[in-house]
Structures are given as structure tokens and as C-alpha cells.
Amino acid sequence: MSDTVLRAGRPAPDHDPRRSRWIPWAFVGGMLLVVAVNVMLVYFALSTFTGVTVGQSYDRGRTYNNVIAEAARQDALGWRAQVALDGAVLSVAVADREGLPAQGRIEGVMLRPLDGTTLPLDFAAAGAGRFIAAAQPPMAGQWEARLVLHGQDGARFDIRERIFVREAAR
């Protein structure tokens, strides 16, 4: 009995105290890993796209009925547009409800939604219902043609078309 009491306070003879020295370092390493991952996530959260695409989104949301009314007005016109980028030329063909070429003048820009770069366009008539403009986007990627056709009868037709640019202008 006295032998077990004496041995209870001492380590067993085959115990090596150096064998378990890594355990506290495993906790330290785990915490350092968590901190490193959090620092990386904070960096990417602050340095990438903010997610905000519309300024004053609350006010825009309150006037959303105006957006719906404008879309209904556009649909009532019945006009259709085809937009294409061929090399360095942006061409637009517009037809009215009956399929006849729409007359008027076009103005607008090409916008790169990712960074807000805009490229102004100067359109010229290229036949009945056809318009062309020189367009040499400085960067490859997705662009959006934001155009307005002002018809001869005062009608206004908004054209928004996504365009994919394979090569940037040189």
C-alpha cells in the first residue's frame, strides 16, 4: 500500500516528458492558422467589388414604379434593336412594330460595368434603320452598349445590350 502511494505522485518509469511537448504548440499553431485565414478574408473583402451597383439604392427602390412604367412604355413601342460589335465598328439596326426600319438619331456610350469605364460613341446613319459608330474598347471583357434612339416622331427608345470584347484596342 505504501508503495502505490509513493508511485501515485511520480510519473511512470517508461514516461518520456519530451513526448508531449508538442501539444501546446498545436493549439498555438491552430490559433495562428485561424488568424491568418481571417486576415486573408478581411483583405479580400476590402479590396474587391463592393457589391453596390446603384448609388442611393433606397431612393431608387422607392421610385421603382417609374422603372416599371418606363419598361411598359418601351414595350408599347414594339421596337426591336440588334447591336453588334464587328472589329472596331459598333452597328445598330432598329425596326419598329411592323418590322420597318426606324428613323431618327442614336446617341450613347459603351460602359464597362466592372470598373465604370465609358467609351463615348458618335453614330452615323448607315442606311434605313441602321447606324454605325467607331468603337475601340481599351480593354477586353464584358461591355454594355447604353444607347438612346430619338425617333422622328419624338419617341424615345432605350437600347441596352451586352457586348463581349475578345481583344482590347491597340
C-alpha positions as CSV (number, residue, x, y, z in Angstrom):
1,M,0.0,0.0,0.0
2,S,2.7,2.5,0.8
3,D,4.4,1.6,-2.5
4,T,1.3,2.6,-4.5
5,V,1.0,5.9,-2.6
6,L,4.6,6.8,-3.3
7,R,4.3,6.0,-7.0
8,A,1.0,7.9,-7.4
9,G,2.8,11.3,-7.3
10,R,5.6,10.3,-9.7
11,P,5.5,9.6,-13.4
12,A,5.7,6.0,-14.5
13,P,9.3,4.9,-15.3
14,D,8.5,4.5,-19.0
15,H,7.1,8.0,-19.3
16,D,9.1,10.5,-21.5
17,P,8.1,14.1,-20.7
18,R,9.5,15.3,-24.1
19,R,7.0,13.3,-26.0
20,S,4.0,15.6,-25.2
21,R,5.8,18.9,-25.6
22,W,4.1,19.5,-29.0
23,I,0.6,19.6,-27.6
24,P,0.6,23.3,-26.5
25,W,2.3,24.2,-29.9
26,A,-0.6,22.5,-31.7
27,F,-3.0,25.0,-30.0
28,V,-0.8,27.9,-30.8
29,G,-0.5,26.8,-34.5
30,G,-4.2,26.3,-34.8
31,M,-4.9,29.8,-33.5
32,L,-2.2,31.3,-35.9
33,L,-4.0,29.5,-38.8
34,V,-7.3,31.0,-37.8
35,V,-5.8,34.5,-37.5
36,A,-4.1,34.1,-40.9
37,V,-7.3,32.9,-42.6
38,N,-9.2,35.8,-41.1
39,V,-6.6,38.4,-42.2
40,M,-6.8,37.0,-45.7
41,L,-10.6,37.1,-45.7
42,V,-10.6,40.7,-44.5
43,Y,-8.1,41.7,-47.2
44,F,-10.2,40.2,-50.0
45,A,-13.4,41.7,-48.5
46,L,-11.9,45.2,-48.5
47,S,-10.0,45.0,-51.8
48,T,-12.6,43.5,-54.2
49,F,-16.0,44.5,-55.6
50,T,-18.2,46.3,-53.0
51,G,-21.4,44.8,-54.3
52,V,-23.0,48.2,-54.6
53,T,-24.2,48.7,-58.2
54,V,-26.6,51.5,-57.7
55,G,-26.0,54.6,-55.7
56,Q,-28.8,55.7,-53.3
57,S,-30.4,52.3,-53.7
58,Y,-33.1,53.1,-51.1
59,D,-34.3,56.1,-53.1
60,R,-34.2,54.2,-56.3
61,G,-36.2,51.4,-54.7
62,R,-38.9,53.9,-53.6
63,T,-39.3,55.1,-57.2
64,Y,-39.3,51.6,-58.8
65,N,-42.8,52.2,-60.1
66,N,-41.2,54.7,-62.5
67,V,-38.9,51.9,-63.8
68,I,-41.9,49.6,-64.4
69,A,-43.8,52.4,-66.2
70,E,-40.8,53.1,-68.4
71,A,-40.5,49.4,-69.3
72,A,-44.2,49.3,-70.2
73,R,-43.7,52.4,-72.4
74,Q,-40.8,50.7,-74.1
75,D,-42.8,47.5,-74.7
76,A,-45.7,49.6,-76.1
77,L,-43.5,51.0,-78.8
78,G,-42.8,47.5,-80.0
79,W,-39.4,48.5,-81.4
80,R,-36.5,45.9,-81.6
81,A,-32.8,46.6,-81.9
82,Q,-29.9,44.4,-82.8
83,V,-26.5,45.6,-81.7
84,A,-23.2,44.0,-82.8
85,L,-19.5,44.8,-82.5
86,D,-17.6,43.8,-85.6
87,G,-13.9,44.7,-85.2
88,A,-13.8,48.4,-84.3
89,V,-17.3,49.2,-85.5
90,L,-20.5,49.1,-83.4
91,S,-23.6,48.6,-85.6
92,V,-27.2,49.0,-84.6
93,A,-30.2,48.0,-86.6
94,V,-33.6,49.2,-85.3
95,A,-37.0,48.1,-86.5
96,D,-40.5,49.3,-85.5
97,R,-43.5,47.2,-84.6
98,E,-44.2,46.3,-88.2
99,G,-40.6,45.4,-88.9
100,L,-39.9,48.6,-90.9
101,P,-36.6,50.4,-90.3
102,A,-36.9,53.0,-87.5
103,Q,-35.7,56.5,-88.4
104,G,-34.1,59.0,-86.1
105,R,-30.7,59.5,-84.4
106,I,-28.8,57.5,-81.9
107,E,-26.6,58.6,-79.1
108,G,-24.9,56.7,-76.3
109,V,-21.8,55.1,-74.8
110,M,-20.3,51.8,-74.1
111,L,-19.8,51.1,-70.4
112,R,-17.6,48.5,-68.8
113,P,-19.7,47.6,-65.7
114,L,-16.8,46.1,-63.8
115,D,-14.9,49.4,-63.3
116,G,-17.2,52.1,-64.8
117,T,-15.0,52.9,-67.8
118,T,-17.1,54.6,-70.5
119,L,-16.4,55.0,-74.2
120,P,-18.4,57.7,-75.9
121,L,-19.9,56.8,-79.3
122,D,-20.6,59.1,-82.3
123,F,-23.2,57.4,-84.6
124,A,-23.8,58.0,-88.2
125,A,-26.7,56.8,-90.3
126,A,-25.7,53.8,-92.5
127,G,-29.0,53.2,-94.3
128,A,-32.6,52.8,-93.3
129,G,-32.8,52.0,-89.6
130,R,-29.0,51.2,-89.4
131,F,-26.4,53.2,-87.5
132,I,-22.7,52.7,-87.1
133,A,-20.1,54.2,-84.7
134,A,-16.4,53.7,-84.3
135,A,-15.8,51.7,-81.1
136,Q,-12.4,50.6,-79.9
137,P,-12.8,49.4,-76.3
138,P,-9.4,49.8,-74.5
139,M,-9.9,46.5,-72.5
140,A,-11.2,43.1,-73.3
141,G,-14.2,41.7,-71.4
142,Q,-17.9,42.5,-70.9
143,W,-19.2,45.9,-72.0
144,E,-22.7,47.3,-72.2
145,A,-24.0,49.5,-75.0
146,R,-26.3,52.1,-73.5
147,L,-27.9,53.8,-76.4
148,V,-31.0,56.0,-77.0
149,L,-32.8,56.3,-80.3
150,H,-34.6,59.6,-80.7
151,G,-37.3,58.8,-83.3
152,Q,-38.5,61.4,-85.8
153,D,-41.9,61.5,-84.1
154,G,-40.4,62.3,-80.7
155,A,-40.4,58.7,-79.5
156,R,-37.5,57.7,-77.4
157,F,-36.2,54.1,-77.4
158,D,-33.7,52.9,-74.9
159,I,-31.3,50.2,-76.0
160,R,-29.1,48.2,-73.6
161,E,-27.1,45.4,-75.0
162,R,-24.2,43.4,-73.5
163,I,-21.2,43.0,-75.7
164,F,-18.2,40.8,-75.2
165,V,-14.9,42.2,-76.4
166,R,-12.4,39.5,-77.1
167,E,-9.4,41.7,-77.7
168,A,-8.6,45.2,-76.5
169,A,-7.8,48.0,-79.0
170,R,-4.2,48.5,-79.7
